[in-house]
C-alpha cells in the first residue's frame, strides 16, 4: 500500500446541516456517540495499512489541521499529511506551529480542482495509484481489497458502488455496469433514476491517467469536479473503469435529515455499524454501549458517564450528557456535554452542546443502511 497515495477531500462547510453545522467544520461534526465524520476515512486508511493520508482542505483549514495533528498524528505508523503546510507541523511537533506559510494559490472550486492545485503532493513521490476518499461518509472498509482488484484488472479507475433504495438515488451518482463489471454509464444526481446502483464516492485511479485528465480539463469550461468532469471524460474516451461492490453500512452525511437517519440506524433492530466498530476519538476513555432495556434507557447507545434522571429511548448519546428529572428523549442525538432540561419532551431532534434543540423533519420511513 506504500505505492498508493491516499487523498482525503475535506473542504465542506456543512451549510445544509442548519444549526448543527454552524460554527463547526463539517468534517468535525460528531457522529455515533464516538467520533467525528472525518475519523471514519482516516480509521479505514490506517487499518488498511496506509502510512499516510494527504489532506485536501480549504474552509478554515488551520482549525482542521490543528485538530487532526492532535488527534491522529500521535504515532510513528500513520499520519495525516498537510501538503504545503506539512513542514511547519513537523518542525513544531509535538506542539502546534505558531504560524503557517501564506496561501499563494487560488481557492479550489471543486474536488478535481483540489487535486490539480495540489498536484505536487498528490502525484509526487512516485505513487502508482491515487485513492480518493471523502470526509463525510460513515463506513468501515479495508481499502486493500479495492486496490488489489484494481491492480489485477489493469483498469484506469476502479470505483466503489453500492445498491440502495431507488428513492435515494437522485442524491448520488448513478452508475451502470456491463456483464464484465465495466462502467458503461455515470449520471451525477439524476432527476429520474433508472437504476439502484450509486457511486460510493471512494475510488482508486491509475495515478498517471488521473494526472493526464486533470491537465486536459484544467483551463476548460468545466465544473472542477471528479464526478461531473473527470469520470465522464474518462468514460467518453473509452478508458476502462471497473466497479467494486461495497456491502454493509455506508452512509453519505449531507444534510441534518440524513445525519439523524444514520443515527437511528445505529439503534435499530439490527444495527449494521456497532459501537465497537466506530473510531473512538471523542473522549475515548469513556465506555459506551447499546442498551436494550434498563431503568431510564430503552434501545439507546449511551456512554458510561451519562447522568440520566429521565427516559432516553431510541437515541444516541455522547459522553458528558445530562438528562434532567422527568425529561423524555426519543429518536434523538445528544451531542457531547448537552443538557436536557427537567421535564423536557424531545422527539426527533439533535440536541447541541449548548442545549439548543434542532428539530429534524423525518420521512414516514427511516431506513438503515443505503
C-alpha positions in Angstrom: 0.0 0.0 0.0 3.0 2.3 0.2 2.7 2.9 -3.6 -0.8 4.2 -3.1 -1.3 8.0 -2.5 -4.4 8.4 -0.4 -6.1 11.8 -0.6 -8.9 13.0 1.7 -11.2 15.6 0.4 -12.4 17.7 3.4 -13.4 21.1 2.1 -17.1 21.1 3.2 -18.7 23.8 5.2 -21.9 22.0 6.3 -24.3 24.7 5.1 -27.1 22.2 4.6 -26.9 21.0 8.2 -28.6 24.0 9.8 -27.6 24.8 13.4 -25.6 21.6 13.6 -23.2 22.9 11.0 -22.9 26.5 12.3 -19.6 27.3 14.0 -18.1 24.0 13.2 -16.3 22.3 10.3 -18.4 19.7 8.6 -15.6 17.0 8.8 -15.6 17.6 12.6 -19.4 17.1 13.1 -19.7 14.5 15.9 -21.1 11.1 15.0 -22.3 7.9 16.6 -21.5 8.9 20.2 -17.9 8.2 19.5 -16.1 10.2 16.8 -16.4 12.9 14.1 -17.3 12.3 10.4 -13.7 12.6 9.1 -12.5 9.9 11.5 -14.1 7.1 9.5 -12.0 7.6 6.4 -8.9 8.1 8.5 -9.5 5.0 10.6 -10.2 3.0 7.4 -6.9 4.2 5.9 -4.9 3.3 9.0 -6.5 -0.1 9.3 -5.7 -0.7 5.6 -2.0 -0.3 6.1 -1.7 3.1 4.6 1.1 5.1 6.3 -0.2 8.5 5.4 -3.3 10.4 4.0 -2.9 13.7 2.2 -5.5 16.2 3.5 -7.1 18.4 0.8 -8.9 21.1 2.7 -9.9 24.7 2.3 -12.5 26.0 4.7 -10.9 27.1 8.0 -8.1 24.7 7.2 -6.0 25.8 10.2 -8.6 24.7 12.6 -9.0 21.3 10.9 -5.2 20.7 10.6 -4.6 21.6 14.3 -7.4 19.1 15.3 -6.1 16.3 13.1 -2.5 16.9 14.3 -3.6 16.5 17.9 -5.9 13.5 17.2 -4.2 11.5 14.5 -0.5 12.5 14.3 0.5 10.9 17.5 2.3 7.7 16.5 5.0 6.6 14.1 2.9 4.3 11.8 0.3 6.6 10.5 -0.2 10.4 10.0 -2.2 13.0 8.1 0.0 15.0 5.7 -0.9 18.6 5.3 0.6 19.3 1.9 2.3 22.8 1.7 1.8 23.2 5.5 3.3 19.9 6.5 6.9 21.1 7.1 5.6 23.7 9.6 3.8 21.0 11.6 6.7 18.6 11.5 9.1 21.3 12.8 6.8 22.3 15.6 5.9 18.8 16.8 4.9 17.9 19.4 3.5 21.4 19.6 1.4 23.2 17.0 3.1 25.7 14.7 2.8 29.4 15.6 2.5 30.5 12.0 1.8 28.8 8.7 3.0 29.7 5.2 0.8 32.2 3.4 -1.7 30.7 0.9 -0.4 31.6 -2.5 -2.8 29.7 -4.7 -6.4 30.5 -5.7 -9.3 28.9 -3.8 -10.2 25.4 -5.1 -13.6 25.3 -6.8 -14.3 21.6 -6.6 -12.9 18.2 -5.8 -10.9 17.9 -9.1 -9.6 21.4 -8.7 -8.3 20.4 -5.2 -6.3 17.6 -6.8 -4.7 19.7 -9.6 -3.9 22.6 -7.4 -2.1 20.2 -5.0 -0.6 18.1 -7.8 2.9 18.4 -6.3 1.8 16.5 -3.2 -0.8 14.2 -4.9 1.4 12.9 -7.7 4.9 13.4 -6.3 6.9 10.6 -4.8 6.2 8.0 -7.4 2.8 6.8 -6.4 1.3 4.3 -8.8 -2.3 4.8 -7.7 -4.3 7.6 -6.1 -7.0 6.6 -3.6 -9.7 9.3 -3.3 -11.6 9.5 0.0 -14.2 11.9 1.4 -14.6 13.3 4.9 -18.3 13.0 5.3 -19.0 9.3 4.8 -19.8 6.8 7.5 -18.5 3.3 6.9 -15.7 0.8 7.8 -13.8 -0.7 5.0 -10.4 -2.3 4.1 -9.2 -0.4 1.0 -6.7 -3.2 0.3 -9.4 -5.2 -1.4 -10.3 -2.3 -3.7 -6.6 -1.7 -4.6 -5.9 -5.4 -5.2 -8.9 -5.8 -7.5 -7.9 -2.5 -9.3 -4.4 -3.7 -9.9 -5.4 -7.2 -11.1 -7.8 -5.7 -13.6 -5.4 -3.2 -15.2 -8.2 -0.6 -15.2 -7.6 3.1 -15.3 -10.1 3.6 -12.5 -12.0 1.4 -10.1 -15.0 2.9 -8.3 -16.8 1.6 -5.2 -20.5 1.3 -5.6 -23.5 0.2 -3.6 -27.1 -0.9 -4.3 -29.6 1.4 -2.5 -33.3 2.1 -2.4 -34.2 3.8 -5.7 -35.9 6.7 -3.9 -32.4 7.9 -2.7 -30.6 7.5 -6.0 -31.2 11.1 -7.1 -28.9 12.3 -4.3 -25.9 10.4 -5.7 -24.0 9.5 -8.9 -26.0 6.7 -10.6 -23.8 4.0 -12.2 -24.4 1.2 -14.6 -22.1 -1.7 -15.5 -21.9 -4.3 -18.2 -21.7 -8.1 -17.7 -17.9 -7.9 -17.2 -18.2 -5.3 -14.5 -17.0 -2.4 -16.6 -18.7 1.0 -16.2 -20.9 2.0 -19.1 -22.9 4.9 -17.7 -22.4 7.5 -14.9 -25.1 10.2 -14.2 -24.5 12.6 -11.3 -27.7 13.2 -9.3 -30.2 12.0 -11.9 -33.6 13.7 -11.9 -35.3 10.5 -12.9 -33.2 7.5 -11.7 -33.4 4.4 -13.9 -31.3 2.1 -11.6 -30.4 1.4 -8.0 -26.6 1.4 -8.1 -24.7 4.5 -6.9 -21.1 5.6 -6.7 -20.0 5.2 -3.1 -17.6 8.2 -3.5 -14.3 6.4 -2.9 -12.2 5.1 -5.7 -8.7 4.3 -6.9 -7.2 5.8 -10.0 -4.1 4.9 -12.0 -2.0 8.0 -11.0 -0.7 8.8 -14.4 -4.1 8.6 -16.0 -5.7 10.8 -13.4 -3.0 13.4 -13.8 -3.4 13.4 -17.5 -7.1 14.0 -17.4 -6.8 16.7 -14.8 -4.3 18.6 -17.0 -6.6 18.1 -20.1 -9.6 19.5 -18.2 -7.8 22.3 -16.4 -8.5 25.7 -18.1 -11.5 24.4 -20.0 -15.1 25.2 -19.3 -15.5 22.5 -16.6 -17.1 22.2 -13.2 -13.9 21.3 -11.4 -15.4 18.1 -10.1 -14.4 14.4 -10.1 -17.9 13.1 -10.6 -19.1 15.7 -13.1 -16.0 16.1 -15.1 -13.2 13.5 -14.6 -15.1 10.3 -14.6 -17.4 11.3 -17.5 -14.3 12.4 -19.5 -12.6 9.1 -18.9 -15.7 7.1 -19.8 -16.2 9.1 -23.0 -12.6 8.5 -24.0 -13.0 4.7 -23.7 -10.9 4.3 -20.5 -11.6 1.0 -18.7 -13.4 1.8 -15.4 -14.2 -1.1 -13.1 -16.9 -1.4 -10.5 -16.2 -2.7 -7.0 -19.3 -3.5 -4.9 -19.3 -2.4 -1.3 -21.7 -4.3 1.0 -22.6 -3.3 4.6 -23.0 0.0 6.3 -22.3 3.1 4.2 -23.9 6.5 4.7 -23.3 9.8 3.0 -24.0 12.6 5.5 -25.1 15.6 3.5 -28.0 17.1 5.5 -29.2 17.0 9.1 -32.0 14.7 7.9 -29.5 12.1 6.7 -27.4 12.7 9.8 -30.4 11.9 12.0 -31.5 9.0 9.9 -28.0 7.5 10.1 -28.1 7.7 13.9 -31.4 6.0 14.1 -29.9 3.1 12.1 -27.3 2.6 14.9 -30.1 1.8 17.4 -32.5 0.0 15.1 -33.5 -3.7 15.5 -30.4 -4.8 13.5 -27.6 -2.2 13.8 -25.2 -2.6 10.9 -22.5 -0.5 12.5 -22.0 -1.5 16.1 -20.4 0.9 18.7 -17.2 -1.1 18.8 -16.9 -0.7 15.0 -16.6 3.1 15.2 -13.4 5.1 15.7 -13.3 6.4 19.3 -11.8 9.9 19.1 -14.3 11.8 21.4 -13.4 11.1 25.0 -12.1 7.6 24.1 -11.6 6.5 27.7 -15.3 6.7 28.4 -17.0 3.3 27.7 -20.3 3.2 25.8 -22.7 0.5 24.9 -26.0 -0.2 23.1 -28.5 -0.7 25.9 -31.7 -2.7 25.1 -33.6 -2.0 28.3 -32.7 -0.8 31.7 -34.1 1.9 34.1 -34.2 5.2 32.2 -32.8 3.8 28.9 -34.5 1.8 26.1 -32.8 0.9 22.9 -30.1 3.6 23.1 -26.4 4.0 22.6 -25.2 5.6 25.8 -21.8 6.4 27.5 -20.9 5.3 30.9 -20.8 8.8 32.2 -24.4 9.7 31.3 -26.3 11.4 34.1 -29.9 10.4 33.5 -32.9 11.3 35.6 -35.4 10.9 32.8 -36.0 8.5 30.0 -33.9 8.0 26.8 -35.3 5.9 24.0 -34.1 5.0 20.5 -31.4 7.6 20.7 -27.6 8.1 20.5 -25.9 9.9 23.4 -22.4 11.3 23.5 -20.2 11.5 26.7 -20.8 14.3 29.2 -24.6 14.5 28.7 -27.1 15.2 31.5 -30.8 14.5 31.2 -32.9 16.3 33.8 -35.6 14.8 36.0 -38.7 13.7 34.2 -37.4 14.6 30.8 -38.1 12.3 27.9 -35.8 11.9 24.9 -36.9 9.9 21.9 -35.3 9.3 18.4 -32.7 11.9 19.0 -29.0 12.6 19.1 -27.4 14.3 22.1 -24.1 15.9 21.4 -21.1 15.9 23.8 -21.9 17.8 27.1 -25.5 18.5 26.1 -28.0 19.4 28.8 -31.7 18.4 28.7 -33.9 20.4 31.0 -36.0 18.7 33.6 -39.4 17.8 32.2 -38.4 18.4 28.6 -40.1 16.4 25.8 -37.7 15.9 22.9 -38.5 13.8 19.9 -36.7 13.5 16.5 -34.1 16.2 17.2 -30.4 16.9 17.6 -29.5 18.5 20.9 -26.4 20.6 20.5 -23.7 21.2 23.0 -25.2 24.5 24.2 -28.6 22.8 24.7 -30.3 24.1 21.6 -32.8 21.6 20.2 -32.7 21.3 16.4 -35.8 19.6 15.2 -35.4 17.2 12.3 -38.1 16.7 9.7 -38.3 13.0 9.2 -39.9 10.9 6.5 -42.5 8.3 7.2 -39.9 5.6 6.9 -36.4 5.8 8.3 -34.2 3.1 6.8 -31.0 1.7 8.0 -28.2 1.3 5.5 -28.4 2.6 1.9 
